[in-house]
Amino acid sequence: MNNQQLQQRKQKVFARGQGNIYPVYVERALNAEVWDVEGRRYIDFGTGIAVCNTGHSHPKVVEAVKDQLDKFSHTCVMVNPYESAVALAEKLVELAPGSSDKKAMFVTTGAEAVENAVKIARAATGRRGVVAFNGGFHGRTNLTMALTGKITPYKHLFGPFTGDIYHVPFPTKLHGQSTEQSLVALNSLFKVDIAVQDVAAIIIEPIQGEGGFYPAPKSLLQALRKLCDEQGIVLIVDEIQTGFGRTGKMFACEEAGIEPDLITMAKGIAGGFPLSAVVGKSALMDAPLPGGLGGTYGGSPVACAAALAVLDLIEKDKLVERAQQIGVQFGEYLNQLQKQFPDLIAEVRISGAMIAIELVTEGNANLPNTALTQQLIAKAPEYGLILLACGFYGNVIRFLPALTIEDDIIAEGMQQFKQVFTDLAD
């Protein structure tokens, strides 16, 4: 079977809405490299959307999973629990920022983590409203679609959505939106649409993922922390894409020196095995009654075993520090590319190994170059690359390399990216 034949088979049986970026079918993968069914090799700059922080098929993760499978694959942590889930919860509450006593709960996907964080906030406060930010992405379930601040493709055709969800602008210096303007909009919201005493939670990504890799200014996160403290609002920080060393911190919100009330975690937590968590202050986490949180597969013993191996690797191999080094290496190539093409690359954004370039027309940040972005994504496999796009206007190329990627693979991949970019720009 070749790629084309497999794609034809897929299209016959997969719903159109669950499309795929590349008609490239993976046969095997190792660390930062992927091989398709036709034997072609690719450098993976997406890692399954920031999931394989420790690379594909890391031997330690594989070993941990095999050992667990030899014991048992599932009992449901809410029926017969197991030590690996307890050990993982202990590690997560220890790693989460801040000195407050914390507890954890497990589910399976990032969207589930967000849903449960909102449930916890509403149970703890007795309030109904949730405030999110334009451009944010929090999932594809009904509640998380309502929280997501972008219509196409995530919300189009799927309404009506859960009520009592409100949005305010996210600060982006490149596009002229300041922290002060966002805070003014938030205060206006409390006067126009929902009283502040009716707000259960404010949810924010410390760096927007699907929104374009825009970092939340420290001043915004600190102002939100102060506001939530004053008004009894739960501050939820969505670290689903930014967590577990991705940004050069274990969690990106550490950069602002704040302690969230609740943190949602997923993606890089378990090396590719489905697992997500909510970690937060104990008094809040204990607000729901027994049975009010969880799911059949939440805290899978196989995923917990993988996650424990991942956390061990992050610590022993100093992958948080490695993320910072990766950002420096990517920056050398991408900043040079921006100098070469200033009319096409408006900005290079680097937070550890969470890296992006924003593409524009004629150097104008208000003229998104979506066409070039789509061409780069489409052509990437011909140059041996796997790339991802994002952004409010779909004009951002994002790089999410494994934190275990080798220096020579970075160099090779960046040379190939420079080549495809130059070929399409000329």
TACOR-V93547 format. One record per helix or strand of 3 or more residues. SS is the DSSP state (hx for helix, st for strand). FROM is the first residue (numbers start at 1). TO is the last residue. If there is no record, write none. Layout:
ss: (SS,SS)
from: (FROM,FROM)
to: (TO,TO)
//
This chain:
ss: (hx,st,st,st,hx,hx,hx,st,hx,st,hx,st,hx,hx,hx,st,hx,st,hx,st,hx,st,hx,hx,hx,st,st,st,hx,st,st,hx)
from: (3,26,33,41,47,59,83,102,110,129,142,165,173,179,196,199,218,234,252,262,267,276,282,301,319,345,354,364,370,388,396,407)
to: (13,31,36,44,50,71,95,107,125,133,147,168,175,192,198,204,231,238,256,265,269,281,285,316,340,351,361,368,383,390,399,425)
//
